[in-house]
Amino acid sequence: MSRLHAERHASSRIGWIRAAVLGANDGIVSTASLVVGVAAAEGDRSSVLIAGVAALFAGAMSMAAGEYVSVSSQSDTEKADLAREKGELQRQPALEREELTRIYQARGVDRDLAVKVADQMMAHDSLAAHARDELGISDEMRARPLQAALASALSFTAGAAAPLVAVVFAPSGRIVAAVSVVALVCLGILGVLGARAGGAPIGRSVLRVGFWGALAMVVTASIGKLFGAAVG
């Protein structure tokens, strides 16, 4: 007798993957760009480090707060929709049954079978059936504010740490080059990890994060150079 195999889909991890990739990418790009801009303005190593450490802590807290507020709003919306659906199920179960039936019909199930499926789904767990098939809300895809906030803050910190390490060990006068190279390498690794975790093409992911990271550093380095020359 054959045994069913367990399947794990990337979509079930989309919440924390999105938050983690966004946090790490922002940590690398924003911190490296700031460090490159300050260094290009002829800032000494200590000034560059202070700016980078400040950017790390401020950015991590900002990412955590932003993710928590954003995902909490999504969670509030889901809860409101579920409460409304629960009330409708109590007040007009026949109409809700018909609504579910038509949803299954629209997906290619014939009328008689759709009625039977709707009846069985509602008998098992009517709210869960309507949440999943009418509202598109499932346990795997539910908004989790705290998880998103922690994933964002931790990944931002990890990403931001790489440019700071490069500042510490870079030779004098080579901070801009060292940070740029380290940042691009880390962005490439992040692109690979994000693509594998999400089941997406690796090449496109690496090119995407690398391009925007390089562009950000070029812009900030140019601004730092310009202001540094003006002040000098």
Residue pairs with C-beta under 8 A, 6 or more apart in sequence:
10 17
10 197
10 198
10 199
11 140
11 141
12 140
12 141
13 197
13 198
14 141
14 198
15 71
15 141
15 143
15 144
15 147
15 148
16 144
16 147
16 148
16 151
17 194
17 197
17 198
18 148
19 67
19 71
19 147
19 148
19 149
19 151
19 152
19 155
20 151
20 152
20 154
20 155
21 155
21 190
21 194
21 197
22 63
22 152
22 155
23 63
23 67
23 151
23 152
23 153
23 154
23 155
23 156
23 159
24 155
24 156
24 158
24 159
24 190
25 159
25 187
25 190
25 209
25 213
26 59
26 63
26 156
26 159
27 56
27 59
27 60
27 63
27 155
27 156
27 157
27 158
27 159
27 160
27 161
28 159
28 160
28 162
28 163
28 183
28 186
28 187
28 190
28 213
29 183
29 187
29 212
29 213
29 216
29 217
30 55
30 59
30 160
30 216
31 52
31 55
31 56
31 59
31 159
31 160
31 163
31 164
32 162
32 163
32 179
32 180
32 182
32 183
32 213
32 216
32 217
33 216
33 217
33 219
33 220
34 51
34 52
34 55
34 220
35 48
35 51
35 52
35 55
35 163
35 164
35 167
35 175
35 179
36 175
36 176
36 179
36 180
36 217
36 220
36 221
36 224
37 220
37 221
37 223
37 224
38 47
38 48
38 51
38 52
38 224
39 48
39 167
39 175
39 176
39 179
39 224
40 176
40 220
40 221
40 222
40 223
40 224
40 225
40 228
41 224
41 225
41 227
41 228
41 231
42 228
42 232
43 51
43 228
45 167
45 172
45 175
48 167
48 175
49 164
49 167
49 168
52 160
52 163
52 164
52 167
53 164
55 160
56 156
56 157
56 160
56 161
56 164
59 156
59 160
60 153
60 156
60 157
60 160
61 153
63 152
63 153
63 156
64 149
64 150
64 152
64 153
64 156
65 149
66 152
67 145
67 148
67 149
67 151
67 152
67 153
68 145
68 146
68 148
68 149
70 148
71 143
71 144
71 145
71 148
71 149
72 143
72 145
74 143
75 142
75 143
75 144
75 145
78 135
78 137
78 142
78 143
81 131
81 135
81 137
82 127
82 131
82 135
82 137
85 127
85 130
85 131
85 134
85 135
86 127
88 95
88 96
89 96
89 126
89 127
89 130
93 122
93 126
96 122
96 126
96 130
97 118
97 119
97 122
99 130
99 134
100 118
100 121
100 122
100 129
100 130
100 133
100 134
101 111
101 114
101 115
101 117
101 118
102 114
103 133
103 134
104 113
104 114
104 117
104 118
104 133
105 111
105 114
109 117
118 129
121 129
121 133
122 129
131 137
131 138
132 138
159 186
159 190
162 182
162 183
162 186
163 179
163 182
163 183
165 182
166 175
166 178
166 179
166 181
166 182
166 183
167 175
167 178
167 179
169 178
170 177
170 178
170 179
171 178
176 221
179 217
180 214
180 217
180 221
183 213
183 217
184 210
184 213
184 214
187 206
187 209
187 210
187 213
188 206
188 209
188 210
190 209
191 202
191 205
191 206
191 207
191 208
191 209
191 210
192 202
192 205
192 206
194 200
194 205
194 209
195 201
195 202
195 204
195 205
195 206
196 202
